Amino acid sequence: MSLFFNPSLNIETKNFIFSAEESKHICKVLRKVPGDKVIVTNGKGLEWLGELIQVGQRYTQIKKIKANVRKGIPYELEIAIAPTKSNDRIEWFIEKATEIGVKKIHFIKSENSERRRINLTRFQKIAISAMKQSKQFYLPEIEDIISYKKFLKKNTIEKKYIAYCDDSSKKHITDIYIDFKPLIILIGPEGDFNKNEISIALSKGYQPISLGDQRFRTETAALYATLTVSTLFYIQKNKL
């Protein structure tokens, strides 16, 4: 069944009208007709089942059948990443991380960053599309880009990790313990974090972790971390 997104929806909503863009998609692409049922979410766990009562290219109306709130992913992962020079590569990460499960994505500017501006609106649309495609009911938050130092200053999560590429002794990501507490992982740019940035993070309580002996591209490293945390939680959940 098709899944749609409407951020203003809540569990008490009785009926609403789709936007012109969505109406056209429902009518011309999906070829829905009155009486068909679709699911709508607000990206905050709401699963709102409705029946189409009027379908047109510019005007489509739906009425509520029932609604409930779904449980989200049980762990709370945030990824802070220096965006790549290629938008395609970072959009790929947003899409895949949304499918796997991530609570929030932060963008940071470090000394070696290749990109210092992002198209936040487009990134949010990528996440919405991935959420609908994978039939999930929670939309990850995507934060606008800020400086590395400002990010470290404002972050208050207790479980925090930084991945970087030097040869110092570091715990492998598969050795960290995943529970229900929020955790955040910092992923640097292609040129990695510099020594001063690493030192600042460590002084603020970030624990150094390794992603293995191989060198990953930035977006690959971020996705590897996302997938590993998801896998670790489900392996460890019986011990929680």
N, C-alpha and C positions, 0 to 999 in steps of 0.2 A: 504494500500500500504506500502511496506517495507521501513523503514527509515535507511539510512546509514550515517556514520560520516567520514568526511575528513577535517581536520583542515586547509589544504592548499587551499581549494576551495574558490572561490570568485564569485561574480555575473557575472563577465565577462568570466569565464571559459566556453569554448565551448565543450570540451570533455576531458575525462581522463581515466586512466586505474586503476582498483581496485587492491589492494594488493593480493598476492597469497592466503592469509588466507581468505580474503573476497570473492575472486573469487571462492574458494572451497565451501564456505557457500552458495553463490548465485547458484552455479551449482548443488551441491549434496544435500543440505538441503532444500533450497527454490525451487529448480528445475525450475529456471527461464530459459527462452529461448530468443533468439533475437526477438526484438519487444516488449518485456515486459517493463513496465515502473516502475521506482523506484524513491524515493526521497532521496536526500543527503543534509546534513547540515554541516556547519563548526562549529557549536556550538555557533555561534555569531548571530543567527537569520536568517541565510540564508536558504531559502527553494528552492532547486535546483531540478527541475523535469527533468529527463532524460530518454532516451530510450536505452535499451541494444542493441548494434549492433554486439557484439561478446561475446559468453559465453563459458568459459572453466574452468577446475579445477585450472589452474594456471594463466590464462589470461582472464580477462573480461573487455571489453571496453564499454563505454557509451557516448552518445552524448546528448547535452543539447536540451531541448524543450523550457523551460522558467525558469525564476528565479525571486525571489523577497525576500525582507527582512521582516520577521515577527516582530510584536511588542512583546517585552518581558513582563514578569510580571510587573505590574505598580509600585510595591513597591520594595525596595532594602534591603533585609534582609541578614545580615551576622551572622553566628553562630561561636563563639569561644568555643571550647570544649576540655577538658582534655580527651584523648583517654582511653578507657576501657582496662582492661587486656585482655579480649577476643576480638580478631579481628572480630569474627563473629558479635558481638553486634554493633561495630562501623561501620562495613560495612553495616549492616542493616539500621543504621541511615542515612548513605550517600545515600543509594538507595532510601529510603522513602523521605528524604528531597529533593532529586533531583526531584522526581515525584511531590511533592507538590509545590516546588518553593523556591529556595534559591540562592542568588547571589554568596556567597563565604562561604567556611568553613575553619576556622583556627584551627590548633591544638596547644595546649599549654601544657607546663610542669609546674604543680604547686607542692607545697610541698608534697601533698598527692597523686600525680599521681602514678598510678600503671604501666603505660607504658610510656617510655621516648623516644621511637623510633617508627616510623611508616614506612610502605611500601607505599610510596607516589604513585609510579607507579601503584600498585594494586588498591589503592583507586581511582585513576583517571579512571582506567578501569571500576570500579564499577559504577562510575558516568556516564560514556559514555554509558554503557549498560542500565542503568536506563533511561537516556535521550532518547535513541532509543526505548526502550520498551514502554515508555509513550508518544512517538511521540511528543517530545518537540524539540525546535530549539535553546535553550540556554543551554550551559553546565556550571554548576557552577565551579568557580575556587576553587581549593583545595590547601591550603598552607601547606608547610612542617612545622613540629613541631619546636617551639621555646620556650624559657623560658617565664613564665608568666610576669615577669617584663619587658622583652624586648618587648613583645607584647603590654603591656600597654603603653610603651614609644613610639612605632611606630604608634599606632592607632590614626587616626585623625578624625574619625567620631564624629559628635557632639551629635547625639542621641544615647546614650549608656546605657545599663542596665546590672546589674549583679544579677543573681538568686542564692540565698543561703538559708540555712535551719534553721537559728536560729529563735528565737521567737520575734525578734524585729518587730516593726511596719513597714510594707512595703506595697507599692501599689501592688494590684494583677495585673498580666499581662493583664487581660481583661480590665483593666481601662486605659491602655496606649493609646495614640492617634497615629494612623497610617496614614501617609501621603506619599507623593512622595519622602521625604528625606530619605537617607540611615540610617539604624539603625543597631545596633549590640547588641547581647545578649551573655553574658558570662555564660557558664555552667561548673561547677566544677567537680572534680572526685568523686568517690563513697564516699570518706571520707570528701567531701566538701572542699571549700576553708577554710584556717585557718583565724583567726581573723586579723592577720597582712595583709594578702592578700586582705581581704575585706576592711580593712581600707585604703590601698593604692589605691584600685579601687575607693572608694568613694571620696578620696582626688583628684582624677583626673577627677571627674565629672560624674562617673557612678552612675546611679540611682538604688537603690535596688528595686527588684521586687520579688513577691511571685508567686509560681506556684500552690499554694493551701496547704491544711493541710497535705495531704498525702506525703510520701517520695517516690520519683521516682528514678529509676536507672538513671545513667548518660545519656544513649542514649535515654531513655524514656522522660526525662526532655527536652532534646534538640529537640526531635521530637514534643513534646507537644508545646514547644515554637514556633516552625516552623509552625505548623498547626494553632495555635492560631493567630499568626500574619497574616497569609493568610486569615483566617476567618474574623478577625477584619477589615482588609482592605475592603473586599467586603461588609461588613455590613455598614461601615462608608463612602464608596466611594461616595454616593449620597450627602454627606455633604461637600465634598472637593471642 
